[in-house]
Amino acid sequence: MTTRTLTDLLGIDRPIVLGPFGGLSSVALTAAVSSAGGLGSYGLYGYDGARIRETIASLRAATDRPFAVNLWLPTGDEVTPDAVDLRPLSAALAPVFAELGAEVPEPPERFLPEIAEQLDAVLDGRPAALSLVYGVPSPDLVDAARRRGIAVIGTATTVAEARALADAGVDGVVATGAEAAGHRVSFLQPAERSLVGTFALVPQVVDAVDVPVIAAGGIADRRGVAAAFALGAAGVQVGTAFLRTRQSAATAGHRSAIAAAADDTTVLTRAMSGRLARGIPNRAMELLEAAPVLPFPAQNWLTGRFRTPAAAQGRSDLVSQWVGQAAALARHDDAADVFAELAAGLPR
């Protein structure tokens, strides 16, 4: 078991990490958590190199404390625009685009920026930490980050994934249970076969690796924090409770849905992105569940073409409402209050 603390590793005051929301991150929320003494995180999914550099500059201007950025590693099964036919689903969604005053999109040259372009921008930006999902970083990446003083944090949904990450030399592992909001970031087995609950996963990961373990999934108040540390976690990562706050980039309707959620409100679906994710059903999910689901990232790209204008118009019925199973415990609308509640559960 590691003796190094998360606060020492990251240069933070409290071992509380903001979940990195791909598509829902905001500079304001990331900076608020970092400035409070935790590790604010910002999800860079889909950002090209120029936008990553701009975002890191904005974060650095908003806080002088450590922060993390997050990237998705390629799994190797991503489809390219020339390998998938978007037309049937585009036609089915035409009324939705028309309703939002948006054009049905033409196929792009690429669905996602190259990971090398993204990593170059992150390494140049030198955040305190780079968190990764959907895979194991290469030795070259770990070495390059370490030379720049960037901690590398991997994400595991099973013990085997945690071991693979530790063997690769990461500085910390997020053990994310099936309760968590958003995408199930499994990479060794299909996500449906990797749905281990947080309180079963965390102690087994703690026993299996010798780096700090950050517990994620189903933690929204001081009780969840205390329980995670009792199981051996070195820190907690919290998403939904912070997503409810006015500092997040979630729509007002999305935040209201979190406030109204019960323990059984969320479902797991591939309909929004082509990969399994946990959220609250809405009109968009119902429409997409009734149509064939394209492989990732084609599905995510196409639905993103209407989700973006829908969010701008405050249409929570047509966005991805990612929410975890502990949403009913998310009771604050200000990030400072959420942070104070979580900090009250830390060991003294």
Salt bridges, closest charged atoms under 4 A:
ASP13 OD2 - ARG65 NH1 3.15
ASP77 OD1 - ARG275 NH2 3.43
GLU78 OE2 - ARG275 NH2 3.17
ASP85 OD1 - ARG87 NE 2.93
GLU99 OE1 - ARG283 NH2 2.91
GLU99 OE2 - ARG315 NH2 2.58
GLU117 OE1 - ARG110 NH2 3.39
ASP124 OD2 - ARG53 NH2 2.66
ASP171 OD1 - ARG146 NH2 3.15
GLU192 OE1 - ARG270 NH2 2.95
ASP221 OD2 - ARG223 NH2 2.75
ASP317 OD2 - ARG283 NH1 3.61
ASP317 OD2 - ARG315 NH2 2.90
ASP333 OD1 - ARG246 NH1 3.40
ASP334 OD1 - ARG246 NH2 2.81
GLU341 OE1 - ARG222 NH2 2.92
